[in-house]
């Protein structure tokens, strides 16, 4: 599979009988039906991930011998989606079944929504490594960006998968109802991961058609093999000296004690005077959240806690005056500008707080 570095005609497309690791057909109208239910609030983002993971379960058994009956379990589905416990996966399956998007039983899975079974639309060959990546992902804009590029850039004809197409970030944002900046950040992440490969083009086509992108059919999310290290050999004598805990060379001197009566505890955070140090410390952010809850600005829900921590990350990343921007977002509840990067940083800060780390 080869490609050139400039989009002209169709010479830059890549073709393969099947992507690395195989593929699974998902129809375009099925994607539209599931995402419409997500935008209307009938289902959650985790339900979309469960729906995508069900495709992986079915394709795992596509080569089953004749006469054998497949067996599906929620435990296997939970292994693809992740999370603590398995009850959240069962709830997602029940919601999908309630809205006619999925039929799940021990011996059969039907992933085509009821309303589009007569006209499911064009089948899209989704590479299985990409499908597993979507089942694990938690960002709405990231999943929308991947699905949008699959719709515009991956085709199947005459038994061959062809990758290459033009896709505007503005089209993905409008079609899936996500922020344009979040789509561009998700595309940059996909390029860094190697899922997408960008191709150069003249400015006229870029303005009219968008950026030419290739979904890499040979991409795999398998980790690199670990190097084997001996656990029985002893280190040479020189290494023994370097690893000795009795050596005191190059150690930092102990910190001198503060003067008598010096104040050792930092000042408590104040919601009326938020500082940049408050935004960087998860403990101080938690104290600000309590103050905001007493004022009625936020509620004690998981979503609002994550939104506040993500707003702090967004203010630090984009704001010329981070403290003022954070206070305004918290007071007015304007969280629509948060990106997937802000949510990831906020989630990491929240995890550090709950894990007892500073």
N, C-alpha and C positions, 0 to 999 in steps of 0.2 A: 504494500500500500504506500503510494508516494503522492506527493502534492507539490505544486510550485508555489512560489512566494508572491504571486500576483494573480488576482482574480480576473481572468479574461476567458470568456466562453465557458466551457465546462471542463477544461483541461485540469483545473485545480481540484475537482472532485476526487474522492477516493472510493474505491469499491472493494467489496470482499463478499465471499459466499456467506459468511457469518462473522460477527464480531468475536473478539477474543472472549471466551467464556460463554458464548452463546447469546441468544436474544429472546425476547418475549414480545408478542404482538399486543399492543394496547391501541384501541381505536380512538380516533380523534374526538368523536361525539361522546364517548364515554368520559374522556378527560373533561370535556366541557360540562357534562352533567354533574360530575362529582365536584368540580370547582364552583359551579353555580350554587350548589347546596352549601359549600363552605362560605361563600360570600354572603348568602342569605342568613347564615347563622344556624342552619339546621344541623350541621355537623361541625366538628372541630378539626384543627390541623392534624392532630394525631390520628383521627379517623381516615384522613387522606393517606397518611403513611401506612396505616394498616391495610387500606385498599390496595396500595401499591405492593405491599409485602405479600398479599394474597396471590398476585400474579407470579411472584417468585416461587411460591409453594406449588402452583399448578405446573410451571415449566420444569420444576425439578422432577416431576413424574411423567414428563412427556414421552419418555422412552421406556415406559413400563411394559413388561411383557404381556402379551395377549392372555386374557383370562384372569389376570391379577387385579384386585380392587385396591385403589389407592386409599391411604388413611391420612387424614389431616388432623392436626391438633392445635389448640391455642398455645401450647407450650412452644411448639416450633415457630409459630407466628410471633410469640413474645421474644424469641431469640433474635429475630430480624429487626423488630421495632425497638427493643430495649426498654429500659425503665425498671422500676422496683416493683416486684410482685407481678401478677398477671391479670388482676381484676380490671385494670384500665384497658387492656386489650379486649377483654370480653365485653366491656361497655361499648367500646368502639364498634365491635362486630354487631352488637344489638342495634346501635344507632344506624349503621349502614343498612342493615336488613329492614329497619323500620321505614326508611326512606326509599327503599327499592333499589339501592345501589349495589347490593351484594347478597348472595345466598351462600351461607357457610354451613356445612355439615361435616360429619366425620368422614364421609366417603365421596363428597363432591363439593366443588367450589365454582360458583358462577360469578364472574367479575364484571359482566356487562350489565349496566343499569337497566332497569325494567323499561324505562321510557324510550330507550334508544335501541332496543333489541332488534326492531325491524330494520333500522337504518343506522348501524353503528359507525359508519364513516370509514375513512381510509385507515388501514392497519399500519401502525408505526412500529418498526422493529427497534425496541428499546434494548440496548445492551444490558445484560444481567448485572455486571459490576455497577453500572449507573443506577439500575433499579435498586440494588442493595444500598447504594449510597443515599438515595432518596428516602428509603425506609428508615435510615438512621438519622437523617437531617431533621432539624427542628425550626429552621427559619422559613417563614412563609415566602418571602421574596426569593430565597435561594431555590426552593422547590419550584416556584413559578418560573424562574429563569431557566432552569433545566428543562422543564416541560415545554416552555415556549421555543427553545432552541431545538428540541426534539421534533416539535411540530413543523418547524420551518426548514430544518436542515437534514433530516434523516428520512430516507425513502426505501421502499422495497419493491423491486420489479424484476420479473423473469428469474426469480430465484437468487437474486443478488441484492445485497444491501449497499446503498449508495449514500454517502455522507457529503454534504456541502450545500450551503444555502445562505440566503441573505436574511438577516434578522435585526430589526430595529429595537433598541432598548425601550423606546417610547411605546412601541406596539405591545411589548410584553407587559409594561406597566399598565397600559390601558385595558388590555384583554384580561389580565388577571387581577386588576384592582390593587396593585402594590405601588410603592413609591419608586419614582424613576431613579433616584440616587441609589436606593437599595438594589435595584436591578443591575446598575453599573458596577456596584461593589461585588455583587454575586458573580457577575461575568468575570471580573478580575480574579476572583477566587477560583473560578473554574479554569481559567487560563493558567493560573499558578499550579493547580492540581494536575493539569494536563488533560482534563476532560475535553476542553475546547482548544482549538488551534486557530488563531486569527490569521487572515490572509489580507495582504495589502490590496488596495483598489484606488481608482481615481476618485477625486472628490465629488464629481457629478453623480456617480453611482452611489457613493456613500450617503449623499444627501437624499437621494430618491429611494434607495432600497435598504439602506442600513449597512451594517458591517458584515462582510462575508466571513462566515464561520464554518469550521469543520469539526464535527463531533468525532473524536479519535476512536476508531473502532478497535484499536489494539490496547486501549487503556484498561488498567486493572488496579483495583484498590487494595491488592494484597500487600502486606508489609514485606519489606526486604528481609531476606534470611539473616538470622543472627550469626555472628561469628562465634565459632566454638572456642572456648577458653579452657585451658587445663585447670582442674581444681586439685590436682595431686602434686604437681611440681612445686618445688620451693623456689623462692626468689633468690637471685644471686646475692653475694655478700654486700655489694654496693647498694642494691635495692633495700636490703635489710636496714641499712643505716638511714636511708631516706624515709622508710616507713616506720621507723622507731618512734614511739610516743614519748620517749625519755629525752629527746633532743629539745633544746630550748632556743635554737637558732631561729632568727627571723620571726619570733613571736611578738605580737603587739603587746606593749605594756598595758597593765591594768589601768582602767579609767580612774582618775583621781576623784576622791569623794567631794561632793559639793560643800560649800560653806554652810555653817550651822544656820538653820532657819530658812534655807533656800527652798523655794517652792518646786516640788518635783512632779506635781500632777498638772497636766495641761488644763486650760480653761474649758469648761463645758461648752459644747456647741450651742449656738443661739440661732433660731430660725429667722430672727430679725436682722442678723448680721452673719450671713453665711460666708465662709472663707474657702479658698482653694484647698487648704489642708483638710477641711471637713469633707470635701468631695472625694479626696484620695483615700480616706480612712473609712473602711466599712463599719467600724464601731461607731464613729461619729455620725455616719449616715443613718444608722439605726436609731440613734438618739434624735436626729432631726425628723425621722419618720414618726416617732412617738409624738413629737410636738405638733407635726402636721395633722396627725390623726385627732388630737385633742381640739384642733381648730376646725375640723371637719373638711379639710382639703383632700384627704385620702381615706380609704377604708382598709381594714386589716384583712386583705385578701392577697393570695399569692401573686395574682396578676398585677396588682397595684404596687406591691413591694418590688417586684421585678422591674416595673415601669420606672419607679423612682431611682433605683440603682442604675438602670440603663440611661435615664436622663442625666445623672451625674457623669457617666462616661461620655455621653454626647456633648455635654457642656465643656468638659475638659478637652475633648477632641476638636471641636469646631468653634467654640466661643472665644471672642476676644476678651470678654469679661465673663469667665465661666460661672462665677458665683451668681451674678445678676441673671444670666440666662437660665441657670438651674432654678432659681427662685421663681422666675416668671413661668417656666414650664410646669413647676409643681403647683403654683397658685391657680393657673388657668387650665391645667390638665391637658396641655397641648403636647401629646406624645406621638403625633402622626409623622414627625420628622425622624423618629428613631430608626436606625438601620440595624441590620443583622449583626454588624460588628459591635454596635453599642449594646445590643442584647447579650452577645457573647461575653463582653467585658463585665456587664452588670451581673450576669449569672455566675461568672467566676468569682466576682467580689462577694456575692451572696453566699456562695459555697464556702469561701474562705471564712466568712463570718460564722456560719453554722458549724464549720469544722473546728472552730476554736483557734483559728490562726489569725495573725494580725495583718 
